[in-house]
Amino acid sequence: MLPCFAFAQDTQISRVTQETENNETRNLTQIVQRPDDDLLLFSLNLGRVMLLDVLLTYEDLETGQYFVPLSDFVDALEFPISVHPTNGTASGWFMDERRTFSLNLSTGTATIAGKEHALSPSEIEHHEDGIYVSLKQIQEWFPITADVDFGQLAIVIKSLEPLPIEVRLARDKKREKIRKATTRNKRKEYPLDNIKAPTFTFPLINTNTQFTFEKKDNIEKPLTASATTLISGIIAGQDTNFSLNKSTASDNGVNIRASIGLKNLNNTLFGVLGREYKLGDINTRTIPLLTKSASGRGLYYSTMPLNSSGAQSGTIQLRGELPVGYQVDVMRNGQLLGFIEKPDENGEYIFDLNVFPGLNTFELVFYGPQGQKEVREERHYIPTNPIKKGSFGFKTAILQDSVSLFADRSTGTDDDEGKYRVTAEAQYGLSDKSSLYSALVDTSIEGTRQRYGLLRYSRSFKGIRADFSYARSSENGQSVSLRFQSIFRGIRWQIQHDYFNGLISEETLNAGLTGELEHSSNIRLSGLLPFVNNIPFSFNLDRLSNIEGTTRISWQGRVTKNINKIRTTTELKQQIETNRDRKTDITFQIGSRYNNVSLRGGINYELEPLSVLKNVSLNADWHINTRSSLRLGLRRSGAVNPVHTISLGGSHSFDPLKFGFNMSYDNNDELRALLSSSFSLGKNPYKTSPFMRSKRMAETAMFAPRVFFDKNNNAIFDKNDEWMKGVTFSGARVNRTAQTNKDGYVLLAGITPYERGTFQVNTSSLSDPFMRPRTPPQDYILRPGQVVKKDYPIVLVGETDGDIKLVRQGTKLPAQSIAVQIISPTGQTIISTGKSEYDGFIWIQDIPMGDYIARINPEQIKELGYCTPKDQHITLNSEEPFASFDEFLLWPIQQEGKATIMIAQSIPLDRAKELWLAIKPEITDIFLDPSQYPASYITQAENSDQSKDTNEGYDLILYDMDIIDANVMCEQLTNKGIPCNIVERKNDCPSNITEIPQLERTAELTQIINEELENTDILDENMLRDITEEELIDILNN
């Protein structure tokens, strides 16, 4: 709730009409009435932590003093001080129990830690709704400072010594760290709204075009055009994707890729078994020791968890469409791992990256030709044990290598292109810490069919994962692999060694060393540098050797450091190979942002075998506003006869599309000019017309919420309801700045498909602080191309409060941590819940307007052994958004052998009090032991009208008595002319009682009686004589 000034026209606090006297002579108990113009609404902040979103504050315009309600103030600081405005008193303690606090307006004094202070009428005021104290006085009482910050519209508190709430917050913070450590990689989940996807959807389309003009010698086509179009949607219930790439710079036709498929997170694809299938142009992943990733037309089917390929290979492949003119960087922990400046022949980017057990979070940063910047997060959790105990999963694929569904993309230079490959993988969880993995491969290697088998045993021990692999080919080649992975003090490490004995595979042929590979070893380290704060690093060491004795050792080290606002990355690489020159080079990269200017640059220097500068680049982007930007670039490339280039570009984003241009000129008198555009196309679900956006939408889902003010609280848009403009939403991958339009809806595109995410209304964007969405937060799992329409009714909410007391020995005591439920009138739905505080007070917020029932949680009451109090009805409406329920009284369930006595029934209250005072001496005479005294109270009779404030119809009750004692007492009271009836107290609670002075059950009285008995000569001769049976029975009866 945003605090603001409040100049109330009508206040909910009843006012007295009596004029306030001069402060110097005013009686402190006198009710003070301040004009409405003095009322301000501030928040109450402890440093940066908001304790209260609204604190009623009165400003004295003459003295400049600010008066705040004492009760709200001490409650916010969690001081156990009870304030009683009716009596004009307050009592309790603060900081610790030695610092007692009491205040009495009648005597005009406040006693703090045993020291009495006089109260000044200029520092404290008695209003009808509470006791208000000046900030100046509060600072003198408590170890705090309090300042009014008009910029934040807040009263800001700073502690002079640790406050109880600060201690609690620190404790909660530690617990939160522990909770996060134990629930790492888990997100809070809300109920899942299983929205069924339609059979057909209007496709979402991304289109990027680029026109290029080049002026240089011997160029055949000075003017070229290229375009990339990506289309996704649902056809016949299947996820369908098309991509089209064409450039006039090449004589090749349009490169078309297409696929259909489906995913299921619950492994119930088609109602049976399966998590994913794909038909058409597909990609396969790396199989350890045997194959590299491949693409072509074919079929893929899997029952393994989605994105689980890295669990066995130790690497993952990030792959996707890269439109014309786009560049992409991949980062982990703020460290640049790699970059791609243009798409491959399929219009894609491909990154092969190492992964470690645990959560691996990568960021893909896309830079568009018009200055676009898009960050996409990829999360891959690699379990220490790849599969759960007793679980089984498999996946299989068949594809024609390098041949797409509509075209043959083979180059003719590779004998394996166009050949079929078949792969099958399976895994089984042996225990919680061990598993088996196997793979079969049938593929073409250098034009010859080869078949392979692989078996891997994985075991985790004390946080270290070990993988033992054995592979064999149809040509009797063999391979053995051993790998260890773990995390030590935040540093991820991996050690692996592979031995090949005559086994020739894609893995060995693409290792980077000529000849038949025999040994391959590597060490991987990444994390934060030890003994240095927040410096990410990575280190890779590889050693390869073949059967001819050739060895190649290569290593790479990378360190990233933030210096003020500049991020620097330094990378050093070296390669040492038998009979070849050593190669060493170093790369520096920088990135920064100052106000609206972003800088990116890099230097690449070759140290060995030649010492020469290879490349230098620097780009500056000036973000003029959210729509327009300019770019200036400088580049030096090449070690021999370097080329110096200067470039200038810019972009502007319109609502439906984005345009950009770029011009470059170098010292060879070569000119290059580009003009680009990008847009996305979709169908507005609330209209029949399509709509355009400048951001990419294909291969994502779209959420289309519509918001209306539900005046009658029926969750249906009626004629009196209104669409709400300016409402925003929050959720994973959701544009949190996008607002609903005048028709109440907003189109939120770009949502990651097949990922569980939460969508909810940002309550801070609602126009009224008492507005809340009727629909609670929900989770969704959407599909690519799916558009979800959903109405969000907004209702006015109110608040209710009250007290919960526990009755013990006729005395009402605060009941803490008792749950109160606000339920629908039918009792079928729980609307809201809350728990009582240490003083028995409970405050429940965000209750939609309407009629409800307030009740104590019946399960908790039963468990605690209390009888169930009567439910109470409350009503909230726009005129009365606040309601207080009557005090809930909790009574222990009457035990067997206990009795309740009604002394008088349906008599006036005053008469009941007089009668109790009259019979108290009689009761003390009946009981020899004061510990057996009954408890007592006065309550309204069941047949009286409890809704009326009347002095008639009260019962005087004694309870918690032994049944034998009750019979004896009733007989004696009856003999003295006092009516006495033993009644059975039902299993419910008297809704209201009048407390009366109880009989003292003190040990002192017991001691006096015992002393009297000791002084009595009980060893009387008459008592020592034998008694007859008749006399014994008579004694027992009496």
Backbone hydrogen bonds, N-H to C=O, Kabsch-Sander energy under -0.5 kcal/mol:
donor,donor_aa,acceptor,acceptor_aa,energy
8,A,6,A,-0.8
14,S,12,Q,-0.5
25,T,22,N,-1.2
26,R,22,N,-1.3
30,Q,27,N,-1.7
32,V,126,H,-2.7
34,R,32,V,-0.5
38,D,35,P,-1.7
39,L,36,D,-1.7
40,L,57,T,-3.3
41,L,4,C,-0.6
42,F,40,L,-0.6
42,F,55,L,-1.7
43,S,153,L,-1.8
44,L,52,L,-2.5
45,N,43,S,-0.6
45,N,155,I,-2.7
46,L,49,V,-3.5
47,G,45,N,-0.8
47,G,157,I,-1.4
48,R,46,L,-0.5
49,V,46,L,-2.1
50,M,48,R,-0.5
51,L,44,L,-3.1
51,L,49,V,-0.6
52,L,44,L,-1.7
55,L,42,F,-2.8
57,T,40,L,-2.4
58,Y,67,F,-2.4
59,E,38,D,-2.4
60,D,58,Y,-0.5
60,D,65,Q,-3.0
61,L,59,E,-0.9
64,G,60,D,-2.8
67,F,58,Y,-3.1
68,V,133,V,-2.5
70,L,131,I,-3.1
73,F,69,P,-2.0
74,V,70,L,-2.6
75,D,71,S,-1.9
76,A,72,D,-2.1
77,L,73,F,-1.6
78,E,75,D,-1.0
79,F,74,V,-2.9
81,I,79,F,-2.6
82,S,80,P,-0.5
82,S,91,S,-2.9
84,H,89,T,-3.3
88,G,84,H,-1.4
89,T,84,H,-1.9
90,A,103,L,-1.8
91,S,82,S,-2.1
92,G,101,F,-2.0
93,W,80,P,-0.9
94,F,96,D,-0.5
94,F,99,R,-2.0
96,D,94,F,-3.0
99,R,96,D,-1.8
100,T,98,R,-1.4
101,F,92,G,-3.2
102,S,111,T,-1.8
103,L,90,A,-2.8
104,N,109,T,-2.5
105,L,88,G,-2.8
108,G,104,N,-1.2
109,T,104,N,-1.6
110,A,117,H,-2.7
111,T,102,S,-2.7
112,I,110,A,-0.6
112,I,115,K,-2.9
113,A,100,T,-2.8
113,A,111,T,-0.5
115,K,112,I,-1.9
116,E,114,G,-0.5
117,H,110,A,-2.9
119,L,108,G,-2.8
123,E,120,S,-2.1
124,I,120,S,-1.0
125,E,132,Y,-3.1
126,H,30,Q,-0.6
127,H,125,E,-0.8
127,H,130,G,-2.5
130,G,127,H,-1.0
132,Y,125,E,-2.9
132,Y,130,G,-0.6
133,V,68,V,-2.6
134,S,123,E,-2.6
135,L,66,Y,-1.9
138,I,134,S,-2.2
139,Q,135,L,-2.1
140,E,136,K,-1.0
141,W,137,Q,-1.6
142,F,138,I,-2.7
144,I,142,F,-2.3
145,T,158,K,-2.5
147,D,156,V,-2.3
149,D,147,D,-0.6
149,D,154,A,-3.6
150,F,148,V,-0.7
153,L,149,D,-1.0
154,A,149,D,-2.4
155,I,43,S,-3.0
156,V,147,D,-3.1
156,V,154,A,-0.6
157,I,45,N,-3.5
157,I,155,I,-0.5
158,K,145,T,-2.2
160,L,143,P,-2.6
161,E,143,P,-0.7
165,I,77,L,-0.6
167,V,163,L,-2.3
168,R,164,P,-2.4
169,L,165,I,-2.6
170,A,166,E,-2.4
171,R,167,V,-2.2
172,D,168,R,-3.1
173,K,169,L,-2.2
174,K,170,A,-2.0
175,R,171,R,-2.4
176,E,172,D,-2.5
177,K,173,K,-2.0
178,I,174,K,-2.2
179,R,175,R,-3.1
180,K,176,E,-2.9
181,A,177,K,-2.2
182,T,178,I,-2.1
183,T,179,R,-1.9
184,R,181,A,-0.6
186,K,183,T,-1.9
193,D,779,D,-3.0
194,N,192,L,-1.0
195,I,193,D,-1.9
196,K,194,N,-0.6
201,T,234,I,-1.9
204,L,232,S,-2.9
205,I,681,L,-2.6
206,N,230,L,-2.7
207,T,679,F,-2.6
208,N,228,T,-2.5
209,T,677,S,-2.4
210,Q,226,S,-2.4
211,F,675,L,-2.9
212,T,224,T,-2.9
213,F,673,A,-3.0
214,E,222,P,-2.5
215,K,671,L,-3.2
216,K,214,E,-0.6
219,I,216,K,-0.8
224,T,212,T,-2.5
224,T,222,P,-0.5
226,S,210,Q,-2.3
227,A,246,K,-2.5
228,T,208,N,-2.5
229,T,244,L,-2.5
230,L,206,N,-2.4
231,I,242,F,-3.3
232,S,204,L,-2.1
233,G,240,T,-2.0
235,I,233,G,-0.5
235,I,238,Q,-2.3
237,G,199,T,-2.8
238,Q,235,I,-2.1
239,D,261,G,-2.8
240,T,233,G,-3.0
241,N,259,S,-2.6
242,F,231,I,-2.8
243,S,257,R,-2.5
244,L,229,T,-2.8
245,N,255,N,-2.0
246,K,227,A,-2.0
248,T,225,A,-3.1
250,S,247,S,-1.3
255,N,245,N,-3.1
256,I,254,V,-0.8
257,R,243,S,-2.4
259,S,241,N,-2.0
260,I,279,L,-2.6
261,G,239,D,-1.8
262,L,277,Y,-2.0
264,N,275,R,-2.8
267,N,264,N,-1.1
269,L,274,G,-2.3
271,G,268,T,-2.3
272,V,269,L,-1.7
274,G,267,N,-0.6
275,R,302,S,-3.1
276,E,302,S,-2.0
277,Y,262,L,-2.1
278,K,300,Y,-2.4
279,L,260,I,-3.2
280,G,298,G,-2.5
281,D,258,A,-3.0
282,I,280,G,-0.8
282,I,296,G,-2.9
284,T,294,A,-2.8
287,I,291,T,-1.1
290,L,287,I,-1.7
291,T,287,I,-1.5
294,A,284,T,-1.2
296,G,282,I,-2.0
297,R,400,Q,-0.9
297,R,403,V,-1.9
298,G,280,G,-3.0
299,L,398,I,-2.4
300,Y,278,K,-2.6
301,Y,396,T,-2.5
302,S,276,E,-2.5
303,T,394,F,-3.3
304,M,394,F,-0.6
308,S,305,P,-0.9
311,A,308,S,-1.6
312,Q,309,S,-1.1
313,S,309,S,-1.3
314,G,310,G,-1.7
316,I,353,L,-2.7
318,L,316,I,-0.5
318,L,351,F,-2.5
319,R,317,Q,-0.6
320,G,349,Y,-1.6
322,L,347,G,-2.8
326,Y,323,P,-1.9
327,Q,367,Y,-2.1
328,V,340,I,-2.5
329,D,365,V,-2.4
330,V,338,G,-2.7
331,M,363,E,-2.4
332,R,335,Q,-2.3
335,Q,332,R,-1.6
337,L,330,V,-3.3
338,G,330,V,-1.3
340,I,328,V,-2.7
344,D,348,E,-2.2
347,G,344,D,-2.3
349,Y,320,G,-2.4
351,F,318,L,-2.4
353,L,316,I,-2.8
353,L,351,F,-0.6
355,V,314,G,-2.5
358,G,382,I,-3.7
360,N,358,G,-0.5
360,N,380,H,-2.5
361,T,359,L,-0.6
362,F,360,N,-0.6
362,F,378,E,-3.0
363,E,331,M,-2.8
364,L,376,R,-3.2
365,V,329,D,-2.8
365,V,363,E,-0.6
366,F,364,L,-0.6
366,F,374,E,-3.3
367,Y,327,Q,-2.8
368,G,366,F,-0.5
368,G,372,Q,-2.1
371,G,368,G,-1.6
374,E,366,F,-2.2
376,R,364,L,-2.8
376,R,374,E,-0.5
378,E,362,F,-2.9
380,H,360,N,-2.6
382,I,358,G,-3.1
382,I,380,H,-0.6
390,G,429,G,-3.1
391,S,388,K,-2.0
393,G,427,Q,-2.2
395,K,425,E,-2.3
396,T,301,Y,-2.7
397,A,423,T,-2.4
398,I,299,L,-2.2
399,L,421,R,-2.1
400,Q,297,R,-2.6
401,D,399,L,-0.7
401,D,419,K,-2.8
402,S,295,S,-2.7
403,V,400,Q,-1.6
404,S,407,A,-1.8
406,F,256,I,-0.6
409,R,402,S,-1.1
409,R,407,A,-0.7
417,E,414,D,-1.2
418,G,401,D,-3.0
419,K,416,D,-1.6
421,R,399,L,-2.5
422,V,442,D,-2.8
423,T,397,A,-2.6
424,A,440,L,-2.3
425,E,395,K,-3.1
426,A,438,S,-2.3
427,Q,393,G,-2.5
428,Y,436,L,-2.5
429,G,391,S,-2.2
430,L,428,Y,-0.8
430,L,434,S,-1.0
431,S,434,S,-2.1
435,S,458,S,-2.0
436,L,428,Y,-2.6
437,Y,456,R,-2.5
438,S,426,A,-2.7
439,A,454,L,-1.9
440,L,424,A,-2.7
441,V,452,Y,-2.0
442,D,422,V,-2.7
443,T,450,Q,-2.5
445,I,443,T,-0.5
445,I,448,T,-3.2
446,E,444,S,-0.5
448,T,445,I,-1.6
450,Q,443,T,-3.5
452,Y,441,V,-2.7
453,G,472,R,-2.4
454,L,439,A,-2.3
455,L,470,Y,-2.5
456,R,437,Y,-3.2
457,Y,468,F,-2.7
458,S,435,S,-2.5
459,R,466,A,-2.6
460,S,433,K,-2.4
461,F,464,I,-2.8
464,I,461,F,-1.7
465,R,463,G,-0.5
465,R,485,Q,-2.9
466,A,459,R,-3.2
467,D,483,R,-2.6
468,F,457,Y,-2.7
469,S,467,D,-0.5
469,S,481,S,-2.6
470,Y,455,L,-2.5
471,A,479,S,-2.6
472,R,453,G,-2.3
473,S,477,G,-2.4
474,S,451,R,-1.9
476,N,473,S,-1.6
478,Q,501,N,-2.2
479,S,471,A,-2.1
480,V,499,Y,-2.3
481,S,469,S,-2.2
482,L,497,H,-2.3
483,R,467,D,-2.0
484,F,495,I,-2.8
485,Q,465,R,-2.2
486,S,493,W,-1.9
488,F,491,I,-2.7
491,I,488,F,-1.8
492,R,490,G,-0.6
492,R,526,S,-2.8
493,W,486,S,-2.6
494,Q,524,R,-2.0
495,I,484,F,-2.5
496,Q,522,N,-2.2
497,H,482,L,-2.4
498,D,520,S,-3.3
499,Y,480,V,-3.1
500,F,518,E,-3.0
501,N,478,Q,-3.5
503,L,478,Q,-0.6
504,I,502,G,-0.6
505,S,503,L,-0.5
506,E,290,L,-1.2
507,E,290,L,-1.2
509,L,505,S,-2.5
510,N,506,E,-1.6
511,A,508,T,-1.1
517,L,515,G,-0.6
518,E,545,S,-2.8
519,H,545,S,-2.1
520,S,498,D,-2.1
521,S,543,R,-2.7
522,N,496,Q,-2.3
523,I,541,L,-2.3
524,R,494,Q,-2.5
525,L,539,F,-2.4
526,S,492,R,-1.8
527,G,537,F,-2.0
529,L,535,I,-2.7
532,V,529,L,-1.2
535,I,532,V,-0.5
537,F,527,G,-2.7
538,S,558,R,-2.1
539,F,525,L,-2.8
540,N,556,Q,-2.6
541,L,523,I,-2.4
542,D,554,S,-3.0
543,R,521,S,-2.7
544,L,552,R,-2.6
545,S,519,H,-2.0
546,N,550,T,-1.8
547,I,516,E,-2.1
549,G,546,N,-1.7
552,R,544,L,-2.7
553,I,576,I,-3.5
554,S,542,D,-2.3
555,W,574,Q,-2.4
556,Q,540,N,-2.4
557,G,572,L,-2.6
558,R,538,S,-2.6
559,V,570,T,-2.4
560,T,536,P,-2.4
561,K,568,T,-2.9
563,I,561,K,-0.7
563,I,566,I,-3.4
564,N,562,N,-0.7
566,I,563,I,-2.6
567,R,565,K,-0.5
567,R,591,G,-3.5
568,T,561,K,-3.0
568,T,566,I,-0.6
569,T,589,Q,-2.8
570,T,559,V,-2.9
571,E,587,T,-2.8
572,L,557,G,-2.6
573,K,585,D,-2.6
574,Q,555,W,-2.3
575,Q,583,K,-2.7
576,I,553,I,-3.5
578,T,551,T,-2.3
580,R,577,E,-1.9
583,K,575,Q,-2.4
584,T,608,E,-1.9
585,D,573,K,-2.0
586,I,605,Y,-3.0
587,T,571,E,-2.8
588,F,603,I,-2.9
589,Q,569,T,-2.6
590,I,601,G,-2.5
591,G,567,R,-1.7
592,S,599,L,-2.1
593,R,565,K,-0.7
594,Y,597,V,-2.9
597,V,594,Y,-2.3
598,S,596,N,-0.5
598,S,621,D,-2.9
599,L,592,S,-3.0
600,R,619,N,-2.3
601,G,590,I,-2.1
602,G,617,S,-2.2
603,I,588,F,-2.8
604,N,615,N,-2.9
605,Y,586,I,-3.2
606,E,612,V,-2.8
607,L,584,T,-2.6
607,L,605,Y,-0.6
608,E,584,T,-2.2
612,V,606,E,-2.3
612,V,610,L,-1.0
614,K,604,N,-2.3
615,N,604,N,-1.6
616,V,636,R,-2.9
617,S,602,G,-2.5
618,L,634,L,-2.5
619,N,600,R,-3.3
620,A,632,L,-2.9
621,D,598,S,-3.1
622,W,620,A,-0.5
622,W,630,L,-3.3
623,H,596,N,-3.4
623,H,621,D,-0.7
624,I,622,W,-1.3
624,I,628,S,-0.7
625,N,628,S,-1.6
629,S,651,S,-2.0
630,L,622,W,-2.1
631,R,649,G,-3.3
632,L,620,A,-2.4
633,G,647,S,-2.7
634,L,618,L,-2.6
635,R,645,T,-2.4
636,R,616,V,-3.4
637,S,643,V,-2.1
638,G,614,K,-1.3
643,V,637,S,-2.9
644,H,642,P,-0.5
645,T,635,R,-3.1
645,T,643,V,-0.5
646,I,665,Y,-2.5
647,S,633,G,-2.7
648,L,663,M,-2.9
649,G,631,R,-2.9
650,G,661,F,-2.1
651,S,629,S,-2.3
652,H,659,F,-2.3
653,S,627,R,-2.0
654,F,652,H,-0.6
654,F,657,L,-2.8
658,K,678,S,-2.3
659,F,652,H,-2.4
660,G,676,S,-2.4
661,F,650,G,-2.4
662,N,674,L,-2.1
663,M,648,L,-2.8
664,S,672,R,-2.8
665,Y,646,I,-2.5
666,D,670,E,-1.6
667,N,644,H,-1.3
669,D,666,D,-1.5
671,L,215,K,-1.9
672,R,664,S,-2.4
673,A,213,F,-3.0
674,L,662,N,-3.1
675,L,211,F,-2.4
676,S,660,G,-2.8
677,S,209,T,-2.0
678,S,658,K,-1.9
679,F,207,T,-2.1
680,S,656,P,-0.5
680,S,693,R,-3.4
681,L,205,I,-2.8
682,G,691,F,-2.4
684,N,689,S,-1.7
687,K,684,N,-1.5
691,F,682,G,-3.2
693,R,680,S,-2.3
694,S,655,D,-0.7
700,T,697,M,-1.3
701,A,751,I,-2.6
702,M,786,Q,-2.9
703,F,748,L,-2.7
704,A,788,V,-3.5
706,R,790,K,-2.6
707,V,744,G,-3.4
708,F,792,Y,-1.7
709,F,722,E,-3.7
710,D,708,F,-0.8
710,D,794,I,-2.7
711,K,709,F,-1.3
713,N,710,D,-0.9
718,D,716,I,-0.8
721,D,718,D,-1.1
722,E,709,F,-1.2
724,M,707,V,-2.3
726,G,740,T,-2.5
730,S,760,Q,-2.5
732,A,758,T,-0.6
734,V,731,G,-1.7
736,R,734,V,-0.9
738,A,735,N,-0.9
740,T,727,V,-1.7
741,N,745,Y,-2.4
744,G,741,N,-2.3
746,V,705,P,-1.6
748,L,703,F,-3.0
748,L,746,V,-0.7
749,A,747,L,-0.9
751,I,701,A,-2.2
754,Y,782,L,-3.3
755,E,752,T,-0.6
757,G,780,Y,-2.1
759,F,778,Q,-1.9
760,Q,730,S,-1.9
762,N,728,T,-2.6
763,T,761,V,-1.0
765,S,762,N,-2.0
766,L,763,T,-1.4
771,M,768,D,-2.1
772,R,795,V,-2.6
774,R,793,P,-3.1
775,T,793,P,-0.6
778,Q,759,F,-1.2
779,D,191,P,-2.6
780,Y,757,G,-2.7
785,G,700,T,-3.0
786,Q,783,R,-2.3
788,V,702,M,-2.5
789,K,787,V,-0.6
790,K,704,A,-1.3
792,Y,706,R,-3.5
794,I,708,F,-3.0
795,V,772,R,-2.7
797,V,770,F,-3.2
798,G,847,I,-3.1
799,E,881,P,-2.4
800,T,844,I,-2.2
801,D,883,A,-1.5
802,G,842,I,-1.6
804,I,840,G,-1.9
805,K,888,F,-3.0
806,L,813,L,-3.6
807,V,890,L,-2.7
808,R,806,L,-0.6
808,R,811,T,-2.8
811,T,808,R,-2.0
813,L,806,L,-2.7
815,A,804,I,-2.2
816,Q,814,P,-0.6
817,S,836,S,-2.0
819,A,817,S,-0.5
820,V,834,G,-2.7
821,Q,855,R,-3.3
822,I,832,S,-3.2
823,I,821,Q,-0.7
823,I,853,I,-2.8
824,S,829,T,-2.4
827,G,824,S,-1.9
831,I,822,I,-3.0
831,I,829,T,-0.7
832,S,822,I,-1.5
834,G,820,V,-1.6
836,S,818,I,-1.6
837,E,841,F,-3.1
840,G,837,E,-1.9
842,I,802,G,-2.4
844,I,800,T,-2.9
847,I,798,G,-2.0
849,M,796,L,-2.0
850,G,876,L,-1.8
852,Y,874,I,-2.7
853,I,823,I,-2.4
854,A,872,Q,-3.6
855,R,821,Q,-2.3
855,R,853,I,-0.5
857,N,819,A,-2.6
861,I,857,N,-2.2
862,K,858,P,-2.1
863,E,859,E,-2.1
864,L,860,Q,-2.3
865,G,861,I,-1.0
866,Y,861,I,-2.2
867,C,891,W,-3.1
868,T,987,N,-0.7
872,Q,854,A,-2.5
874,I,852,Y,-2.2
876,L,850,G,-2.4
877,N,880,E,-1.4
883,A,799,E,-2.2
885,F,801,D,-2.1
888,F,803,D,-2.5
890,L,805,K,-2.7
893,I,865,G,-2.1
898,K,895,Q,-1.6
899,A,961,M,-2.5
900,T,983,V,-1.1
901,I,958,L,-3.6
902,M,981,N,-3.1
903,I,901,I,-0.7
903,I,956,L,-2.6
904,A,956,L,-1.0
907,I,954,Y,-2.7
909,L,951,N,-2.4
912,A,908,P,-2.1
913,K,909,L,-2.1
914,E,910,D,-2.3
915,L,911,R,-2.5
916,W,912,A,-1.9
917,L,913,K,-2.0
918,A,914,E,-1.8
919,I,915,L,-2.1
920,K,916,W,-1.4
923,I,919,I,-2.2
924,T,920,K,-2.1
925,D,921,P,-1.7
926,I,922,E,-1.2
927,F,923,I,-1.7
928,L,926,I,-0.5
932,Q,929,D,-2.1
933,Y,930,P,-1.8
935,A,959,Y,-1.9
937,Y,957,I,-2.0
938,I,994,T,-1.7
939,T,955,D,-2.1
940,Q,992,N,-0.5
941,A,953,G,-3.0
944,S,941,A,-1.5
946,Q,944,S,-1.1
948,K,945,D,-1.1
950,T,948,K,-1.6
954,Y,907,I,-2.5
955,D,939,T,-3.6
956,L,904,A,-1.9
957,I,937,Y,-2.7
957,I,955,D,-0.6
958,L,901,I,-2.9
959,Y,935,A,-2.5
961,M,899,A,-1.5
963,I,897,G,-2.6
966,A,962,D,-2.6
967,N,963,I,-1.9
968,V,964,I,-2.1
969,M,965,D,-2.9
970,C,966,A,-2.6
971,E,967,N,-2.1
972,Q,968,V,-2.0
973,L,969,M,-2.9
974,T,970,C,-2.6
975,N,971,E,-2.0
976,K,972,Q,-1.1
977,G,974,T,-1.8
978,I,973,L,-2.8
981,N,902,M,-1.9
983,V,900,T,-2.8
983,V,981,N,-0.5
985,R,983,V,-0.7
988,D,986,K,-2.1
989,C,868,T,-0.8
994,T,938,I,-3.7
995,E,993,I,-0.6
1001,R,999,L,-0.6
1002,T,1000,E,-0.8
1006,T,1002,T,-1.3
1007,Q,1003,A,-2.2
1008,I,1004,E,-2.2
1009,I,1005,L,-2.4
1010,N,1006,T,-2.3
1011,E,1007,Q,-2.5
1012,E,1008,I,-2.3
1013,L,1009,I,-2.4
1014,E,1010,N,-2.2
1015,N,1011,E,-1.9
1016,T,1012,E,-0.7
1016,T,1013,L,-0.6
1018,I,1016,T,-2.1
1020,D,1018,I,-1.2
1023,M,1020,D,-0.7
1024,L,1020,D,-1.4
1025,R,1021,E,-1.0
1032,L,1028,T,-1.9
1033,I,1029,E,-2.3
1034,D,1030,E,-2.0
1035,I,1031,E,-2.0
1036,L,1032,L,-2.4
1037,N,1033,I,-2.3
1038,N,1034,D,-1.1
